[in-house]
C-alpha cells in the first residue's frame, strides 16, 4: 500500500523525469493494445491473415472473443469483446489524460472504494443479464468497461511510478543488514 502524499519529485516539487517516462510507457503500451484490438480486423480485411491470427491469439488469453458480443470492423470482430474494448479503451484514454487530472509527482492512489464502486455497474450489468432480468447490450458492456478501465488507470499509473522509482539497492542493503529472525519467537 502506498503512503498518502508520497511524492515522486525533487526538492523543488518538479516531476521526476523517470515519472514522466513511466507514465509515457504505460500510456504507449495501453494505446498500442487499443490499436492492436482494432488492427486485427483491419489485418484480416487487408489480406494479412497471419498478422491478424497472431493478434487474435494473443488476446484469446484474456478475453472470450465471442463474435456475438464483439463490435465488428469491416465485417470482422475486434480482437476482444465489447466489454474488454471498453476496459482497454477507458484505461488508454485515462492514462493519456492522467497528467491533466493528477500530478505525476503523486504516487499515492485513491481509496480502494473508488475502484470497487467502478466495478459495481459491471457487476450489475452481468448480474441482471445472468438472472434474466435484462439482456445487456454491446453498449452497456462497453460503458461498464469504460468506467472500470478509466478508474483503473488511477491505480496503475501511480503504482508503476512508485514501483519503478523504488530504491531497490537501498532496500536490499536494509534487508541484508537486518538480523535473521529466530524460529519460534
N, C-alpha and C positions, 0 to 999 in steps of 0.2 A: 504494500500500500504506500502511495506517495504521501509525503508530508505536505500539509496545507501551506500554500505560499512558497513552496520550493521554487527556486529560480534557476534558470539556465542562461545567466548573463554575467557580464563582467562588472567591475565596481561602479562604472558609470550607468549601469542599468541597460546597456545595449545588448541586443540579442546576439548570442554567440554565432559565429559562422557555422559551427557544427550543427546547431539547432536549425538553421536555415537549410543546410544541406540535407539533414534528416527529413525535414518537412518536405523538401523538394523531391527527395527519393520516394517517400511514402506516396506523395501525390502522383508522381510519374508512374509508379507501379500500378496505382489504382486506375489511372487514365489508360494505361496500357491494357489492363484487364478489360475495361469497358470497350476499348477499341477491338480487342480480340473477340468479345461477345458479338459485336456487330460484324467483325471481319469474317467469321465462319460462314454465314450465309452469302456474303459477298464473294468469298473464295469459291464456293460451290457454283454460284451464278456466273462467275467469270472463268469457269473451267479449270479450277485449281483444286481438284478433289483431295489430293494428298495433304495439302496445307489445311483444308477445311477439316479433314478427318483428324488431324493432329490436334486442332483446337477443340473440336467436339470431344475427343477422347480425354484431353486434359481436364475439361470442365465436368466430365462424367463422374469424376471422383467427389465432386461437391454438390452436384445437382442431379435430380432425376431426369431432366431434359425431356419431359413428356411433351410431344408436339402440340397436343390439345391444350396445354397450359402455358405455351410459349408464344410470344409475339413472333411474327414472320416478317422477313425482309426479302423481297424479290422472289417470293414463293417458297422460301426455306426458313425453318425455325432458327431463332437466335440460339447461341450456344448454351444458354441457360433459360430456365422458365421465367415467367413474368415476375414472380416474387424475388428471385435471385437477381434479375435485371435491376429491380428497384434497390436491392441491397448494395450491389456493386456501384450503380449509378449514384445513389444517395451518398455513399461513402466517398466516391471520387469528387463529387461537387462540394461536399462539406470539407473535404481535405483541401481542395483548391481554395476555398473561401476562408479557411481556418484563420490565417493571419489577419483578416479583416474583422473577425469576430473576437479573437482572443490572441494575446501576445504569445509569440513563440518562446518568450523567456519564462513563461509559466509551465511548470511540469506537473502541477497538481491536477487531478482530474475532478470533474463534477461528482457530487454524491451519486452513489450507485443506484439510488432510487430512480434517477432520471433514465438510466439505461433500462431498468426494469419497466418503467412506465412506457418507454418507447416500444417495448416488446408486447405490451398489452393489446394494442389494436391488431397485431398479427395473430396473437393467441385467440382473440375474439373471432377474427375472420376465419381462422382454421376451425375453431370450435363450432361456430354456428353452421359451417358447411358440413362438418362431420356428423353432427346430430340431425341434420336435415332441416334446420330452421330457415336457412337461406343459402343459396348457392353462390359462392364467391365468384368473382369475375377476374378477367385479366387486370382490370384497373384497380380493383380492391386489393389484389395481390401486389401489384406494382406500388400502390400507395403505402401499404403497410411495410413493404420492403424499403421504400424511400425513407420512411420515418425511422426505422431501426438502423438502416445503413448510415444515414446522416448523423444520427446520435452517436453511433459507434466511433466515428472519426474523432470525437472529442475525448475519447478514452485512449484510442490507439496512438494518435499523433503525440500527445504529451508523454505517453508511456514509452514510445520509441525514443523520443528525445531524452527522457530521463535514463532509460536503459543504456543508450549509446554514449551518453555523457558521463556515466558512472565511472569512477576512477577504479578500474579493476586491479591495477598494480597496488594501490593503497589498500584495497580490500584483501588481496592475497597476503600482503605483508602483515596486516592486522590478524588475519586468521592463523597464519603460521606462527605468530608470536604469542597466541593465546595458549595457556597451559592446557594439556589434554584433560578431557572430562574423566572423572573417576567413576567406574561402574558401581551402581548400587547407591549412589548418593543423591 
